[in-house]
Amino acid sequence: MANILDGKALAKSILAKVKAQATSMASPPGLAVVIVGDDPASRVYVDNKKRDCTACGIASHEFALPEDVSEDKLLALVHELNQRQDIHGILVQLPLPKGLSDQKIIQAISPEKDVDAFHMLNVGRILNGEYGFLPCTPAGIIEILDHYGIDPTGKHAVVVGRSNIVGKPMAMMLLHRNATVTICHTRTADLAAMTRQADILVAAVGVWGFLTADMVKPGAVVIDAGINRKEDGKLCGDVDFDAVSQVVSYITPVPGGVGPMTRAMLMLNTVNAAAAQK
């Protein structure tokens, strides 16, 4: 049975440090969260972020807009938040409704307040290895590896998923840690042959149970960045946890693995943004 990489416990310790830093400031860091429409999943994510802010001493500012809001009005709100001195981080909940350009809105956020690290300038900084912010999920994964003493140096890391949010930045961050990195996806020829070579395997495809026990190398470290729901509503990842955990040395559970770390890293980015701006 694999050792469990407990992201929930690690996130708790990080949030305690964030709270200590936030409460030591003359005025609280401010995080603006913009949500457009009434998507239930987005609402859950936004509510969770508000609770995290409250627990950490960060001022949460929610801006809820109707689904039919114009792009010009949304851009005007982002520009207003860029100018506000009490707002240190800006997060626009994605995906946006049809008719609104995710990229256009994200690129309008000031790079200094882009706590998701999605702005092109911050993406370029990650590529160069000279970054101020890191995308929250990959950053959380690196924290997990560091906490458990798993050094990527010299190891073959395989990332399954090529999204701008997880897959691509994850590959860059592992490369900066001296891993040899392969990026795979659902159209990779003989995907299982590639994943079986991985010393560190990161799954970020968004398909429940996508990675099975016959697709992993015995003794590998498996990081499950997937968040899915089964038919009964239970949360699950991209990895067949019960079977894979019998084969590998370390594995993250879902829930309780990468998810809590993603939220913790957002809080850390926000308090660091506030410190830099003040």
C-alpha positions, 0 to 999 in steps of 0.5 A: 500500500502506498504512502499517502501524500496528505495535502489537507494537513500540509495546507492547514500548516501553510494557511496558519503561516499565511494568517500570521503574515496577513494579520501582521500587516497594517491593513489586511490583504484584499482579494477580489473574486469576480464570478459571472453567471450562476454556474453551481460549480463556480459558486462552490469554488468561490464560496470556498475561497471566501471561507479561506480568506476569512480564516486567513485574515484576508479581506474577500471582495466578491463581484457577482455579475449576471451571465449576460453582462457585456465584455466591456462592462466586465473589462471596466470592472477589472480596470477599476480593481487594478486601480484600487489600493485595497485590492491586492489580488484579482481572480476571475472565476473561469470558465466565463459564459459564452460570448466572453473571452477568457483570455481577453479578461485575464490579460486585462488583470494587472500582472502584479495582482494576477494571483492565478498567474495566468497573465501572459507576462507571468506565464513568460516569467514561469518559463524563464524561472524568474517568477513572482507568482505560480499557478496554484495547482502546480505550486501546491504539487511542488510544495507536496513533493518538497514536504515529503522529501521527494526530489525530482532531480534526475527523475523522469516526470510524466505529466498527463494533461496539457492545459495552461492551468496545470499541465504546461506550468507543471511541466516547466516547474518540474523542469526547473527542479531538474527532472526530465519531463514528458508531456502526454495527453489523450492523443498520445500514441501508446499513452500507457507505455509512456506513463509506465516510464514515470518516476513521478506521474502527474495526472491532470486530464479531468476524466474519472479513473483515467489512469489505471494500475497497469499504466503506472511503474511500480514504486512511482510517485503519483500525483492526482490533480483531477477533480471529478464527480461520480454518478453518486456525487462523490468527489474523485480524481483521474487515478483509480486510487484503490488499484494504483495505491497497491502498486506505487510508493506515494499517492495523493488522495482525492479529496484531501490531496492536491485540492486543499493545496491549490486553495492554500497557494491562492491565499499565499499568492494573495498575501505575497502580492499584498506584501510586494505592493505595500 
